[in-house]
Amino acid sequence: MAKSALIIGASRGLGLGLVKEFISRGWRVTGTVRTPAQELEQIAGAAVERLDIDLPDQIAALRERLDGQRFDLLFVNAGVMMRDRSETIGMVTTAEFTRVMTTNALSPMRVLEGLGDLVDATGTIAVMTSVLGSVSRNTGGDAEVYRASKAALNSLFKGFAARQRKPLTFLAVHPGWVQTEIGGSNAVLDVATSVRGVADVVEKRAGKRGVAFVDNNDMEIPW
Ligand SMILES: NC(=O)c1ccc[n+]([C@@H]2O[C@H](COP(=O)([O-])OP(=O)(O)OC[C@H]3O[C@@H](n4cnc5c(N)ncnc54)[C@H](OP(=O)(O)O)[C@@H]3O)[C@@H](O)[C@H]2O)c1
């Protein structure tokens, strides 16, 4: 039977790329978008759902719509960059700090809390984090609030994984530095190359259980 994936934040960039990649591998894929997204809707075989991860009512409504479905993979990809990544913690407004922390840490975890039970008992739950969220690797500074939001996501993700009783596999994935709106045009990878690596990691680690922080080449990253 075909494997199934629910990819959260699939309108463009890496999320859209993941939908295309898993479909090309024969998976049955549902992607979510917060506003109508033509490109996703035109992918043959992709089911499209609406979700703004910052709106808890929409998470609950999606859970109801998906009731009875099972997924081998739930992947929360949605995320945002700081409006000005050179802003230090001393410069950032409370509104901007709250926006980045909410969308990158609180909301992905709310999605896992709300939709995690749709994942098969031996399935995989993944979040798109960043190497910039590695506290031990943070020697460069820069994008301080984005880094903190991904470090918070990593910490919350580990806590979530630790209290699950099912033999699930938990992956905090760094996709590499990728040419998207967040990665910018100087990034070293194109979307297709990154998501091919990410999908390889998901397939290779399926059923392995435990929690890992890995990149698109399956290299482990220190938390
Ligand atoms: N590109 C890189 O180099 C890189 C490196 C490390 C980690 N990442 C992570 O990879 C993930 C994907 O980013 P990307 O590089 O593909 O950037 P992107 O092209 O800017 O895509 C961001 C995606 O997140 C969605 N999103 C943002 N806020 C949302 C919300 N409240 N509800 C639902 N969806 C929301 C966007 O949807 P809309 O179209 O509706 O805005 C879009 O689909 C992010 O978590 C990012 O932090 C990227």
The ligand as an SDF file (V2000), in Angstrom:
LIG
                    3D

 48 52  0  0  0  0  0  0  0  0999 V2000
   15.6760   27.8700    2.9440 N   0  0  0  0  0  0  0  0  0  0  0  0
   16.5900   27.5610    3.8350 C   0  0  0  0  0  0  0  0  0  0  0  0
   17.8070   27.7250    3.6080 O   0  0  0  0  0  0  0  0  0  0  0  0
   16.1840   27.0000    5.1660 C   0  0  0  0  0  0  0  0  0  0  0  0
   17.2010   26.5690    6.0350 C   0  0  0  0  0  0  0  0  0  0  0  0
   16.8410   26.0320    7.2700 C   0  0  0  0  0  0  0  0  0  0  0  0
   15.5070   25.8910    7.5960 C   0  0  0  0  0  0  0  0  0  0  0  0
   14.5350   26.3210    6.7400 N   0  0  0  0  0  0  0  0  0  0  0  0
   13.1340   26.1400    7.1380 C   0  0  0  0  0  0  0  0  0  0  0  0
   12.4250   25.5170    6.0910 O   0  0  0  0  0  0  0  0  0  0  0  0
   11.0180   25.8140    6.2260 C   0  0  0  0  0  0  0  0  0  0  0  0
   10.4560   26.2140    4.8720 C   0  0  0  0  0  0  0  0  0  0  0  0
   11.0250   27.4520    4.4820 O   0  0  0  0  0  0  0  0  0  0  0  0
   11.4250   27.8070    2.9760 P   0  0  0  0  0  0  0  0  0  0  0  0
   12.8920   27.9520    2.9570 O   0  0  0  0  0  0  0  0  0  0  0  0
   10.7670   26.9050    2.0210 O   0  0  0  0  0  0  0  0  0  0  0  0
   10.8500   29.2960    2.8870 O   0  0  0  0  0  0  0  0  0  0  0  0
    9.5690   29.9310    2.1500 P   0  0  0  0  0  0  0  0  0  0  0  0
    9.6690   29.6960    0.6790 O   0  0  0  0  0  0  0  0  0  0  0  0
    9.4880   31.3240    2.6620 O   0  0  0  0  0  0  0  0  0  0  0  0
    8.3250   29.0590    2.6540 O   0  0  0  0  0  0  0  0  0  0  0  0
    7.7610   29.2280    3.9340 C   0  0  0  0  0  0  0  0  0  0  0  0
    6.4950   28.4050    3.9780 C   0  0  0  0  0  0  0  0  0  0  0  0
    5.9220   28.4820    5.2980 O   0  0  0  0  0  0  0  0  0  0  0  0
    4.5600   28.8390    5.1480 C   0  0  0  0  0  0  0  0  0  0  0  0
    4.0450   29.5270    6.3240 N   0  0  0  0  0  0  0  0  0  0  0  0
    4.5840   30.5850    6.9750 C   0  0  0  0  0  0  0  0  0  0  0  0
    3.7970   30.9530    7.9950 N   0  0  0  0  0  0  0  0  0  0  0  0
    2.7260   30.1060    7.9840 C   0  0  0  0  0  0  0  0  0  0  0  0
    1.5740   29.9880    8.7700 C   0  0  0  0  0  0  0  0  0  0  0  0
    1.3080   30.8150    9.7950 N   0  0  0  0  0  0  0  0  0  0  0  0
    0.6940   29.0030    8.4980 N   0  0  0  0  0  0  0  0  0  0  0  0
    0.9260   28.1600    7.4620 C   0  0  0  0  0  0  0  0  0  0  0  0
    1.9980   28.2260    6.6610 N   0  0  0  0  0  0  0  0  0  0  0  0
    2.8950   29.2060    6.9200 C   0  0  0  0  0  0  0  0  0  0  0  0
    4.5200   29.7230    3.9070 C   0  0  0  0  0  0  0  0  0  0  0  0
    3.1830   29.8580    3.4600 O   0  0  0  0  0  0  0  0  0  0  0  0
    2.6540   31.2110    2.6860 P   0  0  0  0  0  0  0  0  0  0  0  0
    2.9420   30.9780    1.2220 O   0  0  0  0  0  0  0  0  0  0  0  0
    1.2030   31.2380    2.9980 O   0  0  0  0  0  0  0  0  0  0  0  0
    3.4110   32.3770    3.2280 O   0  0  0  0  0  0  0  0  0  0  0  0
    5.4350   28.9060    2.9960 C   0  0  0  0  0  0  0  0  0  0  0  0
    4.7460   27.8080    2.4410 O   0  0  0  0  0  0  0  0  0  0  0  0
   10.9290   26.9010    7.3030 C   0  0  0  0  0  0  0  0  0  0  0  0
   10.5310   26.3180    8.5330 O   0  0  0  0  0  0  0  0  0  0  0  0
   12.3600   27.4160    7.4020 C   0  0  0  0  0  0  0  0  0  0  0  0
   12.6370   27.9810    8.6550 O   0  0  0  0  0  0  0  0  0  0  0  0
   14.8470   26.8660    5.5340 C   0  0  0  0  0  0  0  0  0  0  0  0
  1  2  1  0
  2  3  2  0
  2  4  1  0
  4  5  1  0
  4 48  2  0
  5  6  2  0
  6  7  1  0
  7  8  2  0
  8  9  1  0
  8 48  1  0
  9 10  1  0
  9 46  1  0
 10 11  1  0
 11 12  1  0
 11 44  1  0
 12 13  1  0
 13 14  1  0
 14 15  2  0
 14 16  1  0
 14 17  1  0
 17 18  1  0
 18 19  2  0
 18 20  1  0
 18 21  1  0
 21 22  1  0
 22 23  1  0
 23 24  1  0
 23 42  1  0
 24 25  1  0
 25 26  1  0
 25 36  1  0
 26 27  1  0
 26 35  1  0
 27 28  2  0
 28 29  1  0
 29 30  1  0
 29 35  2  0
 30 31  1  0
 30 32  2  0
 32 33  1  0
 33 34  2  0
 34 35  1  0
 36 37  1  0
 36 42  1  0
 37 38  1  0
 38 39  2  0
 38 40  1  0
 38 41  1  0
 42 43  1  0
 44 45  1  0
 44 46  1  0
 46 47  1  0
M  CHG  2   8   1  16  -1
M  END
$$$$
